[in-house]
Amino acid sequence: MKTSVAINLAALACLGFGLSAHAECAFPKAPATIPDGKSAAEPDMIAAMNAFKTYNEEVTAFAKCLDDEASAGGAQSMALKTMKTKKINAAQEELQAKAKLFNEQVRIFKARG
C-alpha cells in the first residue's frame, strides 16, 4: 500500500512539473479598452497605439514560447502539436480583431481633425 501511495505521489509530482513548464507561456491579454475615435484626446490614442504595439509583441513572444516549448519537449503527439497551433491561432486572431477595431477608431479620430 505504501509503495502505491509513493508511486502515485511521484506521478503527481511529475505531472505537476509538466504543467508548470507548460504554464510558462501565458496567453497574451488584449488592451482592456479601445478609445472612442469620436471623442478621444490625442494622448489617449497614442497610449492605445503603444498598448497595441506591446500587445503585438506579447502575441509574437507567446508564439515563440510555444514553439520553444514544443521543441524542448522532443517527440510530440499530434494532439499536442494541434493544441499549440490552436493557441497561436487564437492569440493571432484576437490580435487581428482588436487591431481592426482600434484602426477603425484611429480613422474616425483622424477624420475629426
MMTF fields as JSON, N, C-alpha, C and O atoms, coordinates in Angstrom:
{
  "mmtfVersion": "1.0.0",
  "mmtfProducer": "UNKNOWN",
  "numBonds": 451,
  "numAtoms": 452,
  "numGroups": 113,
  "numChains": 1,
  "numModels": 1,
  "chainsPerModel": [1],
  "groupsPerChain": [113],
  "chainIdList": ["A"],
  "bondAtomList": [4, 2, 8, 6, 12, 10, 16, 14, 20, 18, 24, 22, 28, 26, 32, 30, 36, 34, 40, 38, 44, 42, 48, 46, 52, 50, 56, 54, 60, 58, 64, 62, 68, 66, 72, 70, 76, 74, 80, 78, 84, 82, 88, 86, 92, 90, 96, 94, 100, 98, 104, 102, 108, 106, 112, 110, 116, 114, 120, 118, 124, 122, 128, 126, 132, 130, 136, 134, 140, 138, 144, 142, 148, 146, 152, 150, 156, 154, 160, 158, 164, 162, 168, 166, 172, 170, 176, 174, 180, 178, 184, 182, 188, 186, 192, 190, 196, 194, 200, 198, 204, 202, 208, 206, 212, 210, 216, 214, 220, 218, 224, 222, 228, 226, 232, 230, 236, 234, 240, 238, 244, 242, 248, 246, 252, 250, 256, 254, 260, 258, 264, 262, 268, 266, 272, 270, 276, 274, 280, 278, 284, 282, 288, 286, 292, 290, 296, 294, 300, 298, 304, 302, 308, 306, 312, 310, 316, 314, 320, 318, 324, 322, 328, 326, 332, 330, 336, 334, 340, 338, 344, 342, 348, 346, 352, 350, 356, 354, 360, 358, 364, 362, 368, 366, 372, 370, 376, 374, 380, 378, 384, 382, 388, 386, 392, 390, 396, 394, 400, 398, 404, 402, 408, 406, 412, 410, 416, 414, 420, 418, 424, 422, 428, 426, 432, 430, 436, 434, 440, 438, 444, 442, 448, 446],
  "bondOrderList": [1, 1, 1, 1, 1, 1, 1, 1, 1, 1, 1, 1, 1, 1, 1, 1, 1, 1, 1, 1, 1, 1, 1, 1, 1, 1, 1, 1, 1, 1, 1, 1, 1, 1, 1, 1, 1, 1, 1, 1, 1, 1, 1, 1, 1, 1, 1, 1, 1, 1, 1, 1, 1, 1, 1, 1, 1, 1, 1, 1, 1, 1, 1, 1, 1, 1, 1, 1, 1, 1, 1, 1, 1, 1, 1, 1, 1, 1, 1, 1, 1, 1, 1, 1, 1, 1, 1, 1, 1, 1, 1, 1, 1, 1, 1, 1, 1, 1, 1, 1, 1, 1, 1, 1, 1, 1, 1, 1, 1, 1, 1, 1],
  "groupList": [{"groupName": "MET", "atomNameList": ["N", "CA", "C", "O"], "elementList": ["N", "C", "C", "O"], "formalChargeList": [0, 0, 0, 0], "bondAtomList": [1, 0, 2, 1, 3, 2], "bondOrderList": [1, 1, 2], "singleLetterCode": "M", "chemCompType": "L-PEPTIDE LINKING"}, {"groupName": "LYS", "atomNameList": ["N", "CA", "C", "O"], "elementList": ["N", "C", "C", "O"], "formalChargeList": [0, 0, 0, 0], "bondAtomList": [1, 0, 2, 1, 3, 2], "bondOrderList": [1, 1, 2], "singleLetterCode": "K", "chemCompType": "L-PEPTIDE LINKING"}, {"groupName": "THR", "atomNameList": ["N", "CA", "C", "O"], "elementList": ["N", "C", "C", "O"], "formalChargeList": [0, 0, 0, 0], "bondAtomList": [1, 0, 2, 1, 3, 2], "bondOrderList": [1, 1, 2], "singleLetterCode": "T", "chemCompType": "L-PEPTIDE LINKING"}, {"groupName": "SER", "atomNameList": ["N", "CA", "C", "O"], "elementList": ["N", "C", "C", "O"], "formalChargeList": [0, 0, 0, 0], "bondAtomList": [1, 0, 2, 1, 3, 2], "bondOrderList": [1, 1, 2], "singleLetterCode": "S", "chemCompType": "L-PEPTIDE LINKING"}, {"groupName": "VAL", "atomNameList": ["N", "CA", "C", "O"], "elementList": ["N", "C", "C", "O"], "formalChargeList": [0, 0, 0, 0], "bondAtomList": [1, 0, 2, 1, 3, 2], "bondOrderList": [1, 1, 2], "singleLetterCode": "V", "chemCompType": "L-PEPTIDE LINKING"}, {"groupName": "ALA", "atomNameList": ["N", "CA", "C", "O"], "elementList": ["N", "C", "C", "O"], "formalChargeList": [0, 0, 0, 0], "bondAtomList": [1, 0, 2, 1, 3, 2], "bondOrderList": [1, 1, 2], "singleLetterCode": "A", "chemCompType": "L-PEPTIDE LINKING"}, {"groupName": "ILE", "atomNameList": ["N", "CA", "C", "O"], "elementList": ["N", "C", "C", "O"], "formalChargeList": [0, 0, 0, 0], "bondAtomList": [1, 0, 2, 1, 3, 2], "bondOrderList": [1, 1, 2], "singleLetterCode": "I", "chemCompType": "L-PEPTIDE LINKING"}, {"groupName": "ASN", "atomNameList": ["N", "CA", "C", "O"], "elementList": ["N", "C", "C", "O"], "formalChargeList": [0, 0, 0, 0], "bondAtomList": [1, 0, 2, 1, 3, 2], "bondOrderList": [1, 1, 2], "singleLetterCode": "N", "chemCompType": "L-PEPTIDE LINKING"}, {"groupName": "LEU", "atomNameList": ["N", "CA", "C", "O"], "elementList": ["N", "C", "C", "O"], "formalChargeList": [0, 0, 0, 0], "bondAtomList": [1, 0, 2, 1, 3, 2], "bondOrderList": [1, 1, 2], "singleLetterCode": "L", "chemCompType": "L-PEPTIDE LINKING"}, {"groupName": "CYS", "atomNameList": ["N", "CA", "C", "O"], "elementList": ["N", "C", "C", "O"], "formalChargeList": [0, 0, 0, 0], "bondAtomList": [1, 0, 2, 1, 3, 2], "bondOrderList": [1, 1, 2], "singleLetterCode": "C", "chemCompType": "L-PEPTIDE LINKING"}, {"groupName": "GLY", "atomNameList": ["N", "CA", "C", "O"], "elementList": ["N", "C", "C", "O"], "formalChargeList": [0, 0, 0, 0], "bondAtomList": [1, 0, 2, 1, 3, 2], "bondOrderList": [1, 1, 2], "singleLetterCode": "G", "chemCompType": "PEPTIDE LINKING"}, {"groupName": "PHE", "atomNameList": ["N", "CA", "C", "O"], "elementList": ["N", "C", "C", "O"], "formalChargeList": [0, 0, 0, 0], "bondAtomList": [1, 0, 2, 1, 3, 2], "bondOrderList": [1, 1, 2], "singleLetterCode": "F", "chemCompType": "L-PEPTIDE LINKING"}, {"groupName": "HIS", "atomNameList": ["N", "CA", "C", "O"], "elementList": ["N", "C", "C", "O"], "formalChargeList": [0, 0, 0, 0], "bondAtomList": [1, 0, 2, 1, 3, 2], "bondOrderList": [1, 1, 2], "singleLetterCode": "H", "chemCompType": "L-PEPTIDE LINKING"}, {"groupName": "GLU", "atomNameList": ["N", "CA", "C", "O"], "elementList": ["N", "C", "C", "O"], "formalChargeList": [0, 0, 0, 0], "bondAtomList": [1, 0, 2, 1, 3, 2], "bondOrderList": [1, 1, 2], "singleLetterCode": "E", "chemCompType": "L-PEPTIDE LINKING"}, {"groupName": "PRO", "atomNameList": ["N", "CA", "C", "O"], "elementList": ["N", "C", "C", "O"], "formalChargeList": [0, 0, 0, 0], "bondAtomList": [1, 0, 2, 1, 3, 2], "bondOrderList": [1, 1, 2], "singleLetterCode": "P", "chemCompType": "L-PEPTIDE LINKING"}, {"groupName": "ASP", "atomNameList": ["N", "CA", "C", "O"], "elementList": ["N", "C", "C", "O"], "formalChargeList": [0, 0, 0, 0], "bondAtomList": [1, 0, 2, 1, 3, 2], "bondOrderList": [1, 1, 2], "singleLetterCode": "D", "chemCompType": "L-PEPTIDE LINKING"}, {"groupName": "TYR", "atomNameList": ["N", "CA", "C", "O"], "elementList": ["N", "C", "C", "O"], "formalChargeList": [0, 0, 0, 0], "bondAtomList": [1, 0, 2, 1, 3, 2], "bondOrderList": [1, 1, 2], "singleLetterCode": "Y", "chemCompType": "L-PEPTIDE LINKING"}, {"groupName": "GLN", "atomNameList": ["N", "CA", "C", "O"], "elementList": ["N", "C", "C", "O"], "formalChargeList": [0, 0, 0, 0], "bondAtomList": [1, 0, 2, 1, 3, 2], "bondOrderList": [1, 1, 2], "singleLetterCode": "Q", "chemCompType": "L-PEPTIDE LINKING"}, {"groupName": "ARG", "atomNameList": ["N", "CA", "C", "O"], "elementList": ["N", "C", "C", "O"], "formalChargeList": [0, 0, 0, 0], "bondAtomList": [1, 0, 2, 1, 3, 2], "bondOrderList": [1, 1, 2], "singleLetterCode": "R", "chemCompType": "L-PEPTIDE LINKING"}],
  "groupTypeList": [0, 1, 2, 3, 4, 5, 6, 7, 8, 5, 5, 8, 5, 9, 8, 10, 11, 10, 8, 3, 5, 12, 5, 13, 9, 5, 11, 14, 1, 5, 14, 5, 2, 6, 14, 15, 10, 1, 3, 5, 5, 13, 14, 15, 0, 6, 5, 5, 0, 7, 5, 11, 1, 2, 16, 7, 13, 13, 4, 2, 5, 11, 5, 1, 9, 8, 15, 15, 13, 5, 3, 5, 10, 10, 5, 17, 3, 0, 5, 8, 1, 2, 0, 1, 2, 1, 1, 6, 7, 5, 5, 17, 13, 13, 8, 17, 5, 1, 5, 1, 8, 11, 7, 13, 17, 4, 18, 6, 11, 1, 5, 18, 10],
  "groupIdList": [1, 2, 3, 4, 5, 6, 7, 8, 9, 10, 11, 12, 13, 14, 15, 16, 17, 18, 19, 20, 21, 22, 23, 24, 25, 26, 27, 28, 29, 30, 31, 32, 33, 34, 35, 36, 37, 38, 39, 40, 41, 42, 43, 44, 45, 46, 47, 48, 49, 50, 51, 52, 53, 54, 55, 56, 57, 58, 59, 60, 61, 62, 63, 64, 65, 66, 67, 68, 69, 70, 71, 72, 73, 74, 75, 76, 77, 78, 79, 80, 81, 82, 83, 84, 85, 86, 87, 88, 89, 90, 91, 92, 93, 94, 95, 96, 97, 98, 99, 100, 101, 102, 103, 104, 105, 106, 107, 108, 109, 110, 111, 112, 113],
  "secStructList": [7, 2, 2, 2, 2, 2, 2, 2, 2, 2, 2, 2, 2, 2, 2, 2, 2, 2, 2, 2, 2, 2, 6, 6, 1, 7, 7, 7, 7, 7, 7, 1, 7, 7, 7, 7, 6, 6, 6, 7, 7, 2, 2, 2, 2, 2, 2, 2, 2, 2, 2, 2, 2, 2, 2, 2, 2, 2, 2, 2, 2, 2, 2, 2, 2, 2, 2, 2, 2, 2, 2, 2, 6, 7, 1, 7, 7, 2, 2, 2, 2, 2, 2, 2, 2, 2, 2, 2, 2, 2, 2, 2, 2, 2, 2, 2, 2, 2, 2, 2, 2, 2, 2, 2, 2, 2, 2, 2, 2, 2, 2, 2, 7],
  "xCoordList": [0.822, 0.0, 0.87, 0.611, 1.911, 2.791, 3.504, 3.751, 3.837, 4.519, 3.614, 4.065, 2.334, 1.416, 1.17, 1.003, 1.146, 0.995, 2.214, 2.081, 3.397, 4.634, 4.678, 5.104, 4.24, 4.221, 3.221, 3.509, 2.06, 1.052, 1.559, 1.344, 2.236, 2.787, 3.861, 3.928, 4.696, 5.739, 5.108, 5.571, 4.073, 3.38, 2.752, 2.823, 2.142, 1.545, 2.614, 2.395, 3.752, 4.84, 5.322, 5.542, 5.486, 5.913, 4.875, 5.22, 3.619, 2.554, 2.58, 2.422, 2.778, 2.846, 3.984, 3.816, 5.149, 6.282, 5.983, 6.35, 5.325, 4.964, 3.995, 4.114, 3.045, 2.075, 2.705, 2.355, 3.631, 4.25, 5.122, 5.198, 5.775, 6.587, 5.685, 6.032, 4.537, 3.611, 2.974, 2.642, 2.805, 2.143, 3.015, 2.541, 4.288, 5.169, 4.765, 5.084, 4.085, 3.636, 2.25, 1.226, 2.243, 0.972, 0.285, 0.9, -0.997, -1.778, -1.827, -2.202, -1.457, -1.409, -2.793, -3.775, -2.848, -4.115, -4.183, -3.235, -5.312, -5.536, -5.715, -6.118, -5.417, -5.695, -7.155, -8.05, -7.376, -8.712, -9.723, -10.893, -9.274, -10.209, -9.618, -8.403, -10.511, -10.14, -10.807, -12.025, -10.017, -10.614, -11.608, -11.452, -12.622, -13.614, -13.013, -12.711, -12.845, -12.24, -13.007, -12.43, -14.3, -15.115, -14.796, -14.954, -14.345, -14.165, -12.8, -12.501, -11.988, -10.71, -9.728, -9.701, -8.928, -7.856, -6.66, -6.531, -5.795, -4.632, -3.76, -3.314, -3.499, -2.686, -3.317, -2.608, -4.652, -5.335, -5.132, -4.942, -5.173, -4.961, -3.51, -3.256, -2.585, -1.17, -0.919, -0.193, -1.516, -1.366, -1.939, -1.355, -3.076, -3.685, -2.797, -2.638, -2.225, -1.331, -0.134, 0.259, 0.429, 1.559, 1.149, 1.914, -0.066, -0.566, -0.722, -0.443, -1.165, -1.312, 0.034, 0.174, 1.023, 2.371, 2.899, 3.474, 2.701, 3.132, 2.379, 2.967, 1.077, 0.243, 0.724, 0.802, 1.043, 1.556, 2.859, 3.057, 3.735, 4.993, 4.724, 5.419, 3.717, 3.369, 2.821, 3.118, 2.026, 1.5, 2.651, 2.689, 3.587, 4.755, 5.582, 6.028, 5.79, 6.557, 5.827, 6.464, 4.502, 3.698, 3.886, 4.08, 3.828, 4.015, 5.416, 5.584, 6.409, 7.791, 7.928, 8.589, 7.315, 7.368, 6.78, 7.36, 5.628, 5.011, 5.878, 5.994, 6.488, 7.388, 8.595, 8.986, 9.182, 10.34, 9.961, 10.709, 8.795, 8.316, 8.134, 8.477, 7.593, 7.372, 8.711, 8.857, 9.675, 10.996, 11.703, 12.363, 11.568, 12.216, 11.581, 12.213, 10.336, 9.61, 10.015, 9.591, 10.827, 11.238, 10.083, 9.334, 9.947, 8.879, 7.533, 7.3, 6.664, 5.365, 4.247, 4.394, 3.143, 1.988, 1.315, 1.499, 0.555, -0.167, -1.142, -1.375, -1.714, -2.673, -2.0, -2.591, -0.767, -0.056, 0.304, 0.21, 0.713, 1.035, -0.204, -0.14, -1.332, -2.594, -2.989, -3.446, -2.821, -3.168, -2.297, -2.797, -0.999, -0.078, -0.524, -0.577, -0.839, -1.273, -2.564, -2.707, -3.5, -4.776, -4.56, -5.208, -3.652, -3.382, -2.762, -3.142, -1.813, -1.173, -2.197, -2.254, -3.008, -4.027, -5.034, -5.446, -5.431, -6.394, -5.806, -6.489, -4.557, -3.912, -3.806, -4.075, -3.416, -3.268, -4.614, -4.72, -5.64, -6.977, -7.524, -8.135, -7.303, -7.77, -7.028, -7.633, -5.723, -4.934, -5.474, -5.657, -5.728, -6.233, -7.598, -7.854, -8.467, -9.809, -9.736, -10.394, -8.939, -8.809, -8.112, -8.493, -7.099, -6.391, -7.325, -7.252, -8.192, -9.168, -10.09, -10.356, -10.577, -11.44, -10.691, -11.233, -9.441, -8.644, -8.399, -8.522, -8.056, -7.792, -9.026, -8.902, -10.2, -11.439, -11.551, -11.933, -11.219, -11.289, -10.203, -10.416, -9.056, -7.991, -8.472, -8.248, -9.126, -9.658, -10.681, -10.678, -11.552, -12.544, -11.843, -12.2, -10.843, -10.094, -9.407, -9.458, -8.777, -8.065, -9.029, -8.688, -10.212, -11.204, -11.717, -12.216, -11.599, -12.053, -11.182, -11.656, -9.915, -9.035, -8.253, -7.484],
  "yCoordList": [-1.187, 0.0, 1.257, 2.198, 1.268, 2.421, 2.637, 3.777, 1.549, 1.654, 2.311, 3.168, 1.924, 2.515, 3.991, 4.787, 4.367, 5.771, 6.561, 7.659, 6.006, 6.675, 6.827, 7.863, 5.801, 5.867, 6.924, 7.703, 6.95, 7.956, 9.369, 10.278, 9.546, 10.87, 11.264, 12.419, 10.312, 10.594, 10.949, 11.864, 10.245, 10.542, 11.926, 12.669, 12.276, 13.608, 14.697, 15.753, 14.448, 15.421, 15.628, 16.763, 14.544, 14.662, 15.412, 16.259, 15.109, 15.807, 17.288, 18.133, 17.598, 18.998, 19.737, 20.884, 19.1, 19.744, 19.963, 20.994, 19.007, 19.155, 20.299, 21.047, 20.44, 21.517, 22.872, 23.855, 22.932, 24.22, 24.663, 25.859, 23.742, 24.11, 24.621, 25.575, 23.998, 24.419, 25.771, 26.537, 26.059, 27.289, 28.524, 29.646, 28.334, 29.475, 30.336, 31.524, 29.774, 30.517, 31.092, 30.468, 32.276, 32.898, 33.506, 34.237, 33.195, 33.745, 35.266, 35.773, 35.992, 37.461, 38.07, 37.582, 39.153, 39.856, 41.07, 41.849, 41.213, 42.382, 43.62, 43.512, 44.791, 46.016, 46.026, 45.636, 46.476, 46.423, 47.293, 46.928, 48.435, 49.341, 49.877, 49.908, 50.293, 50.965, 52.334, 52.424, 53.402, 54.734, 54.98, 54.468, 55.765, 56.154, 57.267, 58.35, 56.994, 57.958, 59.259, 60.279, 59.252, 60.46, 61.457, 62.664, 60.946, 61.845, 61.748, 62.555, 60.801, 60.588, 61.718, 62.28, 62.033, 63.016, 62.31, 61.088, 63.1, 62.536, 61.701, 60.626, 62.148, 61.306, 59.932, 58.941, 59.885, 58.605, 57.677, 56.472, 58.252, 57.456, 56.96, 55.822, 57.8, 57.408, 56.316, 55.36, 56.457, 55.433, 54.098, 53.043, 54.149, 52.928, 52.309, 51.09, 53.157, 52.66, 51.941, 50.864, 52.536, 51.91, 50.597, 49.633, 50.575, 49.35, 48.244, 47.077, 48.613, 47.619, 47.147, 45.987, 48.025, 47.596, 46.573, 45.555, 46.848, 45.926, 44.605, 43.531, 44.696, 43.503, 42.658, 41.434, 43.303, 42.591, 41.86, 40.711, 42.529, 41.903, 40.711, 39.696, 40.84, 39.746, 38.542, 37.402, 38.781, 37.684, 36.979, 35.75, 37.76, 37.178, 36.362, 35.263, 36.884, 36.178, 34.903, 33.884, 34.959, 33.796, 32.675, 31.516, 33.03, 32.038, 31.432, 30.22, 32.275, 31.779, 30.876, 29.84, 31.256, 30.454, 29.064, 28.055, 29.018, 27.727, 26.903, 25.689, 27.553, 26.844, 26.294, 25.143, 27.131, 26.698, 25.543, 24.577, 25.663, 24.623, 23.31, 22.24, 23.406, 22.206, 21.592, 20.37, 22.417, 21.917, 21.245, 20.22, 21.81, 21.256, 19.941, 19.119, 19.753, 18.546, 17.31, 16.208, 17.457, 16.3, 15.77, 16.538, 14.458, 13.839, 14.253, 14.185, 14.681, 15.204, 14.437, 13.958, 14.328, 13.715, 14.74, 15.945, 14.266, 15.144, 16.031, 17.175, 15.51, 16.298, 17.515, 18.594, 17.363, 18.495, 19.526, 20.728, 19.072, 19.995, 20.765, 21.966, 20.068, 20.712, 21.736, 22.825, 21.407, 22.339, 23.59, 24.704, 23.411, 24.545, 25.452, 26.672, 24.857, 25.625, 26.372, 27.533, 25.729, 26.38, 27.562, 28.598, 27.413, 28.514, 29.699, 30.845, 29.424, 30.504, 31.184, 32.412, 30.389, 30.956, 31.796, 32.857, 31.335, 32.09, 33.435, 34.458, 33.432, 34.692, 35.644, 36.838, 35.124, 35.978, 36.484, 37.629, 35.638, 36.065, 37.159, 38.119, 37.01, 38.041, 39.345, 40.417, 39.26, 40.447, 41.133, 42.351, 40.384, 40.967, 41.613, 42.695, 40.956, 41.502, 42.801, 43.783, 42.803, 44.01, 45.124, 46.289, 44.786, 45.793, 46.405, 47.604, 45.598, 46.114, 47.134, 48.195, 46.811, 47.751, 49.046, 50.142, 48.903, 50.085, 50.924, 52.149, 50.277, 51.018, 51.769, 52.854, 51.213, 51.92, 53.206, 54.251, 53.126, 54.307, 55.323, 56.53, 54.844, 55.756, 56.526, 57.732, 55.845, 56.53, 57.587, 58.685, 57.268, 58.236, 59.424, 60.577, 59.129, 60.19, 61.105, 62.327, 60.537, 61.334, 62.15, 63.245, 61.631, 62.358, 63.589, 64.52, 63.605, 64.76, 65.981, 67.117, 65.73, 66.878, 67.167, 68.128],
  "zCoordList": [0.0, 0.0, 0.0, -0.75, 0.851, 0.911, -0.415, -0.809, -1.108, -2.395, -3.42, -4.179, -3.459, -4.443, -4.139, -5.063, -2.873, -2.496, -2.95, -3.491, -2.731, -3.155, -4.671, -5.181, -5.388, -6.854, -7.311, -8.22, -6.69, -7.048, -6.781, -7.584, -5.643, -5.331, -6.334, -6.755, -6.714, -7.71, -9.049, -9.731, -9.424, -10.691, -10.649, -11.628, -9.531, -9.401, -9.455, -10.048, -8.847, -8.874, -10.305, -10.727, -11.049, -12.457, -13.27, -14.094, -13.044, -13.742, -13.406, -14.286, -12.148, -11.722, -12.384, -12.796, -12.497, -13.166, -14.639, -15.203, -15.258, -16.668, -16.879, -17.849, -15.987, -16.116, -15.861, -16.514, -14.918, -14.634, -15.791, -16.075, -16.461, -17.625, -18.73, -19.426, -18.895, -19.94, -19.617, -20.522, -18.336, -17.922, -18.117, -17.937, -18.483, -18.67, -19.862, -19.892, -20.824, -21.997, -21.694, -21.975, -21.126, -20.731, -21.949, -22.726, -22.102, -23.212, -23.07, -22.013, -24.112, -24.006, -23.848, -24.406, -23.07, -22.854, -23.76, -23.861, -24.41, -25.256, -24.382, -23.224, -24.935, -24.163, -23.718, -24.467, -22.498, -21.9, -22.63, -22.748, -23.118, -23.78, -25.078, -25.275, -25.939, -27.18, -27.119, -26.966, -27.236, -27.151, -28.283, -29.391, -27.982, -28.982, -29.835, -29.334, -31.108, -32.018, -32.13, -32.507, -31.81, -31.901, -30.794, -30.974, -29.645, -28.51, -27.823, -26.943, -28.198, -27.506, -27.793, -28.888, -26.787, -26.948, -27.593, -27.522, -28.22, -28.893, -27.952, -28.351, -26.724, -25.826, -25.554, -25.382, -25.517, -25.314, -26.508, -26.346, -27.704, -28.915, -28.982, -29.379, -28.6, -28.606, -27.578, -27.847, -26.406, -25.365, -25.846, -25.601, -26.525, -27.047, -28.128, -28.188, -28.976, -30.02, -29.382, -29.83, -28.352, -27.659, -26.987, -26.965, -26.443, -25.818, -26.865, -26.587, -28.062, -29.123, -29.646, -30.033, -29.663, -30.054, -29.054, -29.439, -27.779, -26.731, -26.844, -26.72, -27.079, -27.229, -28.408, -28.306, -29.512, -30.681, -30.333, -30.728, -29.6, -29.175, -28.254, -28.323, -27.396, -26.487, -27.244, -26.887, -28.287, -29.104, -29.814, -29.88, -30.344, -31.012, -30.022, -30.351, -28.822, -27.794, -27.356, -27.088, -27.283, -26.922, -27.941, -27.574, -29.216, -30.277, -30.192, -30.326, -29.972, -29.859, -28.637, -28.704, -27.532, -26.314, -26.569, -26.167, -27.237, -27.527, -28.465, -28.298, -29.452, -30.362, -29.611, -29.805, -28.75, -27.961, -27.036, -26.885, -26.428, -25.526, -26.279, -25.776, -27.488, -28.299, -28.704, -28.698, -29.053, -29.447, -28.276, -28.451, -27.102, -25.913, -25.489, -24.826, -25.875, -25.479, -26.248, -25.9, -27.287, -28.074, -28.903, -29.507, -28.927, -29.708, -29.131, -27.924, -30.022, -29.597, -30.273, -31.398, -29.584, -30.218, -31.123, -30.953, -32.061, -32.981, -32.221, -32.61, -31.14, -30.348, -29.729, -29.706, -29.224, -28.632, -29.691, -29.443, -30.862, -31.953, -32.377, -32.638, -32.443, -32.814, -31.77, -32.118, -30.487, -29.412, -29.492, -29.343, -29.727, -29.842, -30.993, -30.843, -32.123, -33.291, -32.996, -33.38, -32.323, -31.985, -31.047, -31.197, -30.08, -29.151, -29.874, -29.637, -30.749, -31.514, -32.407, -32.47, -33.098, -33.98, -33.204, -33.673, -32.031, -31.224, -30.811, -30.863, -30.407, -29.998, -31.182, -31.047, -32.333, -33.511, -34.021, -34.46, -33.966, -34.394, -33.477, -33.946, -32.172, -31.242, -31.496, -31.49, -31.72, -32.027, -33.282, -33.284, -34.331, -35.573, -35.382, -35.909, -34.636, -34.406, -33.605, -33.947, -32.543, -31.713, -32.481, -32.359, -33.268, -34.062, -35.098, -35.371, -35.67, -36.647, -35.979, -36.543, -34.779, -34.055, -33.727, -33.87, -33.287, -32.966, -34.217, -34.177, -35.318, -36.559, -37.045, -37.613, -36.832, -37.18, -36.363, -36.89, -35.078, -34.215, -34.588, -34.471, -35.029, -35.484, -36.715, -36.814, -37.645, -38.845, -38.461, -39.018, -37.518, -37.045, -36.398, -36.64, -35.572, -34.883, -35.894, -35.754, -36.893, -37.896, -38.752, -39.198, -38.978, -39.769, -39.04, -39.672, -37.708, -36.913, -37.159, -37.141, -37.385, -37.319, -38.501, -38.513]
}
